[in-house]
Amino acid sequence: MRWMDCRVIAFDTETTGLRPFDGDRIIEFGAVELMVDDALTVTGVKHHQFMVNPEMPIPREASRVSGITDDMVVDAPIFSKLAPTIRDLLADSILIAHNFGFDMAFIRNELKRCGMAWPRTRAEVDTLPLSQRKLPEMRSHKLEKVAEKLGVPLDNAHRASHDAEACGRVFIEIARRFDSPRDLEGMCGWAVAVGLPPDTGHLMVGDAGVATFQFGPHKGDTVEQHPEYLQWMTLALERRDGAWFPRFPDSVRVWAARWLRSRTAGRGKGSPRSQGPSDWTLDPPAWV
């Protein structure tokens, strides 16, 4: 499947602060659907923008950044009224965001308050590390700086729909300039994007929208809960016919390594001679 034939959705949030798990809330959600042709040219853009009543006062510092005040959201719907629409918009799409984990954490936390889960997606691309890899000469990789470098217009920074469109166009421009593969799996590898795990029976994305283990001591748990076990899966060996071979298929190890590179940080500890999953430790994603 070619990734250009999928729904490509870039999204962004404006919030009351930087801590989704310490009470900060979304005050604006913006997303754009980008239509892309074979030459990786944007041929159309469809906007989706929602102001959100955060059910709390907006701090002055947050208003200074976004320009959004209490008066602008007082009559807006609360997130639970918008949750089904936003979740349906994100579902079954290639999602793009700049500092993906930040916006994802806010949306996942808001959905959780509504008794809903993150949707199943085709791929999730973070343009922040992508720009760092492809444009290493830049001193700053803030969205406005990357957009300026690539000639992408960003007329009203720190408003959700404007940032979302700039982010989506940044991704398309990087994909064009740096020759992204056209097939979905190839693009995921090129962009270090999180896609669906291979259908080998080891991992699966269900209704909760996140990959879960389908075997072993953590069966039924999400990979986010046990990133050290996922790391071990990339390295684990077993002896067959007098020789050592990887315990898991190449496709599983590639997916696991990509997920870890995209979503976690840390390093292994303990004896380098050990092959046990308990000998690895990784900083988990922010939303665990």
N, C-alpha and C positions, 0 to 999 in steps of 0.2 A: 504494500500500500504506500502511495506517495503522501507525504505529510501535507503537501499543499491542497490535497483533496479532502482533508479533514477540516472541521471547524477550528479556526485559529482564534483564540480569545486572549487578549491582553487585559489585565485588570490591575486596579490599584485601590487603596483605601486611604482615607483621611481619618484620623483618630483623635481622641482626647489626650493621648499620651503615648508612651512607648512600651507600656507593660500590660499586655492583654490579660495576664493572669493575676494582676493586682488591681483590677477594677476598671482599667481603661476600656473605652468602647469605640465602636465605629460611628463616625458622624457623616461620612459620605462614602459611597461605593461607586466606582466607575469601571466600565469595561467597554472594550471595542472588539467587534468581530471584523477580522481583516480577510478580504478575498485576495488571493495571490495567484498569479499566473505562472506558466512554466519558466519564464525568465526571472522569477522571483521579484516581480514588480507588483506593488499593491494596486489593485484595480478597483477596490471598493472598501468602504469602512462603514460599519453600522454601530452607532453609539448606544450605550445603556448607562444611565446615570441616575442615582437615587440619593437624595438627602435622607439622613437617618436621625431620628430623635434618640440621643444616647441615654435618656432617662437620668441625666446628671448634668450639672453645669459644665460648660466647656472652659477649661483653664485659659487664662489670657495668653500664656505662652503658646498653647496649641492654636489659638485664634490668630496669633501673629504669624504663625507658619502658614496656615491654610487660608486665612481670611474668612473662615467660617465662624459665625457668632451664634450665641444662643437664640437670638431673634430669627435667624435663618433656618433653624431646625425645630422651633417650638411647635409648628403645625405639621412637621414631617412625620411619617409613620415610624413606629419603633421597629427594630430589626425583625422581630418575629413575624410581622405582617409582610415583610419583603423576603423572608428566608426561602420559601418555596421557589419564588421567581429567580433569586440569585443562584440557588443550588442548581436549578434546571439549566440556567445559562452556562454554568461552569461544567456541567456533566458532559462526558463523552467528547471532550474537546482537548486540543493541545493548548495548555494554559501557559501564559508568559507573564512574568512579573520581574521587577527589578528589586533584588533582595527578597526573593520569593518567600522565604521562611517567615519574614515579618508579617506580610499580608495574609499568608496562609494561617498563621497562628491566630490572628484576630478573627478571621472568618470562621475557622474551626471552632473557636471558643464561643462565638455568637451562635453558630449552628447548634452547638452542644446545649446551650441554654434553651433552645427550642426543641430539644429532643431529636435533633437531626445530626447526620454525620457528613463529613466531607464526601463529595461525590466521586464516583469512579471516573477517572479521566484517561485519555490516551497517552499523554505525556505532559510533564511539568518542567518548564525551562526557566532558569534564573539568568537574566541578562547581566547581572552584576559580575559573577565570576566568569561568565562568557566574555564580557568585555575585557576583564583583567587578563584572560588568556590570549585573546586575539589582538588586543591593543595595549601591550605591556609598556609602551613608551609613555602612556598617560600617567600623570601624577595623581589625578583624582578620577574616580570612576562613578561619581555621582551622575544620576540620570541626565541632568541638564548639561553636564560636561561631555558625556558620551554622545548625546544627541547633537551638540554643537560640533564635535569632532567629525561626525558622520554626515553633517548637513541635514539633520532631521529637525523640523521646526518644533519648538516647544514654547508656545506663546503665553501660557498661564500656568507656570510650574506650581506644584503643590495643590492642585485641584485634581481630583481623582480621574476624571475622564480625559483631561489633557495629558496627565502623566501616563495613563494607560495607553493612549494612542501613540505617544512618543516612544514608550517602551516597546510596543508591538512593531513599530516602524524601525526602531533600533535593531531588533532581532532580525527582521527581514533584510535590512541593509547589511548586517554582519554576515548573514547567511549568503547573500549575493556576493559580497566582496571576498569572502573566504571559502567559497565553493562548498557549501553544505551539501551532503548527499541528499538526493531527492526522496529516497525511501524513508519511511518512518523510523525503522530500527537504526538505519545508518545515521539519520539526523540525531537520534537520541545519543548515540555514541559520540558523534562529533561535538554536540553541545553539552555533553555530560548531563543529559536530562533524565529524569525519572520516568520511565515508561512502565507498561504492564510487564510483570515477570513472565518468564517462559513457562509454557504449559508442560512441566515435567512432573508435577505432583508434589514439589517441594514447597512452593510458595503460591499464594493466590490472593487476588484483590477481590473482596466481596462487597456486600452492600455498604460496609463502613468506609469504603473508598481508600483503604490503606492495605498494604500487603501483610498477610499473616502466614505464619509457619503452618505447614500441613503435615508435619512429621516431628518426631523427636520429643525432647523434654519440654519444649515450648509450643507444642501443637495448639493452635487456636489463638496464640498471642500474636500481637503485631510485631513486626521487625523493629519498630521504634522502641519497644520495651526491652529488646535484647540485641542491640547493635553489635555487642561483642561476639555473640553467637554467629551473626551474619558475617562478621570479619573472619571468624574461624572457618566458616564454610568456604571462603575464598582460598584457604590455604590447606585445608585438611587433606591428608593422604591416607590411602589404604594399600595394603600389600596383596597383590594378586599374581600368582604364577611366578613367585620369586622376585617380583619387581614392584616398585612403588608407583602408584597412579593417583591422580586427583579423585577424591571421594565423590565429588559432585560434578555434574556435566558442565562443560565449558560455558554453555549459555547461562546457567545459574550463577557461576562464579563471575562472569562478566557483569550480569545484572546487579549482583550483590556489591561488587566493587564500585559500580557506577552510583548506586544508591548511597553507599558510605561516603564516597567522594563528594556527593551533592549535599548530603543531609547531616553529616556528623563531623567531628574533629577529635583528635586524640592520637594515641599511639599505644602499641602493645607493651606489656610489662611481663616480668617474670623470665624464666629460663628460655633462651632461644631454642633449646633442644625440645621443648615441650610442644605437643600438638593438640593440647586440650583447649576447649572453648573458654574455660575459666582463666586461662592465661592471657586473656586480652581484655583491655578496657578502653572504652571510647566515650567521649562526651556525647550524650544523647541530644536529639533535636530539642529546640526550645519548648515544643508543645507537649512533650511527654510528661 
